Amino acid sequence: MINVLPKVEVLMCWCGKDFDITRWVGSMPNLRVIQTFSAGVDHLPFQAIPGNIKIYSNAGAYSEPVAEHAWALILALAKGLHKPTLVAKEYLSNEITSPRSVIGSTLLVLGTGGIGREIARIGKEGFRTYNIGINRGGRPVDYFDEVHRTDELKSVIQRADIIAIALPLNRYTRGLIGAGELRLVKRGAIVVNVGRGDVIREKELYEVLKERPDIRFGTDVWWVHDGREEIPPSVPLTALPNFLGTPHIAGGAQRDIAERAIMRAVENVARYLRGEGPLNEVDRNDYL
Amino acid sequence: MINVLPKVEVLMCWCGKDFDITRWVGSMPNLRVIQTFSAGVDHLPFQAIPGNIKIYSNAGAYSEPVAEHAWALILALAKGLHKPTLVAKEYLSNEITSPRSVIGSTLLVLGTGGIGREIARIGKEGFRTYNIGINRGGRPVDYFDEVHRTDELKSVIQRADIIAIALPLNRYTRGLIGAGELRLVKRGAIVVNVGRGDVIREKELYEVLKERPDIRFGTDVWWVHDGREEIPPSVPLTALPNFLGTPHIAGGAQRDIAERAIMRAVENVARYLRGEGPLNEVDRNDYL
């Protein structure tokens, strides 16, 4: 392997804990491109990667499975399937489980990339939702009735029946949602996170869910401590009755999805090698 | 009340156990119409209702809430939310919970009335499903790519990834689905019932789910014993790991849905009183 390293121009990897880029990057003087198989790149050691190396993510590769997982969490929470009981009176009178309508509701999606757009599409076409999007510049995106800038979050979050978080984790989104935002959500709102755990402030989420049992929260993503997603977290979030969690399995869990995602990364590298504009170039300034 | 009865021309009721039609119908010589608030009429004592009295159901009044409940069961089962674990390896390697893709799958809907059609619409528009329908005559219906006759069930049931049952209970559908049909379903199929419990043979369902843990089954409707839905049933269905149940709460649980359904029944009676053709006239021969 050592003989090959000086020739390496493109590195493709999950680039997670199992393959420590910082150990190898110094032995690859000709490295020009790092292409990840993952959609998010928040786990990359940006400081250790020389500035002349381009970084391409695999954003969009998991849009469909992650968006349908988001909808599974939304519908399960809406119909009380996170705490099912077979006693109808209990089911209907309990704030934790009483069924809520989804068709025609107002859906707020934070992040309008591949996943957020697919969540909005399923809402609009399947459940006739009114869709509000949030992205950095407020730029319009298909399937959204309105799109607002991130700094307008506090005013739009109050209007939503369902809030879906599909943001990448970077310096603009880390800790974006805290008690101040969560306390503003409508009575009975459903909130799901399929982006990255650290977009929400862990302890503040726990406090608000405890004081507001009317909010139902579902997540597939968790908080990173010491470089690892901690599942379950030390904060006793998973013990709350208005909580539903899955262990980061929304994207890539099935073999066919992982294969398609890897092929998508390969095709992107092929675009680079043919001199065409590759997709998903990461702006390092978002992460430094 | 006694003075009023001889004048009654239209009777509107849920017509369930709480209001026994058989006790009152003899005192209403001018009764011409019974309009139910419920969509199904399988609970009516047809033998006791004189043949000159027309019966109108409220079919279609609950299509949206029941169809979105069906999709909540489908997605929850597809993503293993009926037995959530926070250990990713366990989640992914276990046949009971391993996530399955929904987008692009083949959906078989038994019953193409208001609810079945809405289940098909959500599938087609939201999740790009290929839709196969089953109705008595095989007549084409919107949002279905193919529709087959009930007697073709055994051949089409083998092709479906997801099977949704939205049939009324009548003499054509009672016990329609037994071990013979269930054993034919694809490995890993998801089956949900939001029609009536007795469309499936209770004990045979239990036997097949026990021998085929790859099948995931969800239901909101249950089996009637001595005139009452028995929840949970005496057969230990609800103890199976590949089972998810709700206590018949899909339609009408929320106040706004019940109000809309009652208004729909009132409008139908108004059509009758104006001499217009009312909707949803029940063919008694289906039930006798």
Interface residues (C-beta under 8 A of the other chain):
Chain A: E64 P65 E68 H69 W71 A72 L73 L75 A76 A78 K79 G80 L81 H82 P84 T85 L86 V87 A88 Y91 L92 S98 P99 R100 S101 V102 I103 I122 E125 G126 F127 I231 P232 T238 L244 G245 T246 P247 H248 I249 A250 A253 Q254 D256 I257
Chain B: E64 P65 E68 H69 W71 A72 L73 L75 A76 A78 K79 G80 L81 H82 P84 T85 L86 V87 A88 Y91 L92 S98 P99 R100 S101 V102 I103 I122 E125 G126 F127 I231 P232 T238 L244 G245 T246 P247 H248 I249 A250 A253 Q254 D256 I257
